[in-house]
């Protein structure tokens, strides 16, 4: 990997790193992902329960509830495009 040039370098190909790369793919940037494992999502991401937060449970008016709601909507919007089955 000598002389690899990138505009942006993402360290880690877990759920957060991959989500960032996906968003950056919408722009004309050269993005490099550095991952220590042999494949993406081999760390903490691989052991999640696979549940999507319902987006309505939590204390009203909190940042946590607001972000959970937005995250739920975002997942539902992107799942079909990514080929992720959602029940």
C-alpha positions in Angstrom: 0.0 0.0 0.0 2.7 2.4 -0.8 1.8 5.9 -2.0 -2.0 5.4 -1.4 -3.6 8.8 -1.6 -6.9 9.6 0.0 -8.9 12.7 0.9 -10.3 11.1 4.0 -9.1 8.1 6.0 -11.6 6.1 8.2 -10.1 3.9 10.9 -12.3 0.9 11.5 -14.9 -0.8 9.4 -17.5 -1.4 12.0 -21.0 -0.1 11.8 -19.9 3.5 12.4 -17.0 3.5 10.0 -19.0 1.8 7.3 -21.9 4.3 7.8 -19.5 7.2 7.4 -18.0 5.7 4.3 -21.4 5.2 2.8 -22.3 8.8 3.4 -19.0 10.0 2.0 -19.6 7.9 -1.1 -22.1 10.6 -2.2 -19.3 13.0 -2.7 -16.3 13.1 -5.0 -13.8 12.1 -2.3 -11.2 9.4 -2.2 -11.9 7.5 1.0 -9.6 4.9 2.5 -10.8 2.5 5.2 -8.2 1.0 7.5 -9.4 -2.1 9.4 -7.2 -4.4 11.6 -9.4 -7.5 11.1 -9.8 -9.6 8.0 -13.3 -8.3 7.2 -15.7 -5.5 8.1 -17.7 -5.7 11.2 -15.6 -8.3 13.0 -15.4 -6.4 16.3 -18.2 -5.1 18.5 -20.5 -4.8 15.5 -20.6 -8.5 14.9 -22.0 -9.3 18.3 -25.0 -6.9 18.4 -28.4 -8.4 18.8 -29.7 -7.3 15.4 -32.5 -5.4 17.0 -33.4 -1.9 15.8 -34.5 0.5 18.6 -38.2 1.1 18.2 -37.7 4.8 18.3 -40.5 5.5 20.7 -39.4 4.0 24.0 -37.6 6.3 26.4 -37.9 9.4 28.4 -39.8 12.1 26.5 -37.7 15.1 25.5 -34.3 13.5 25.9 -31.6 13.5 23.3 -31.4 9.7 23.6 -35.1 9.3 22.5 -34.7 11.9 19.8 -31.7 10.1 18.3 -33.3 6.7 18.7 -36.3 7.9 16.7 -34.1 9.4 14.0 -32.0 6.2 13.9 -35.1 4.1 13.5 -36.4 6.2 10.6 -32.9 6.2 9.0 -32.7 2.4 9.2 -36.1 1.9 7.7 -35.3 4.3 4.8 -31.9 2.6 4.0 -32.7 -1.1 4.6 -34.4 -1.8 1.3 -31.6 -0.1 -0.7 -29.0 -2.1 1.2 -30.9 -5.4 0.9 -31.4 -5.7 4.6 -34.6 -7.6 5.6 -36.6 -5.8 8.2 -39.5 -7.3 10.2 
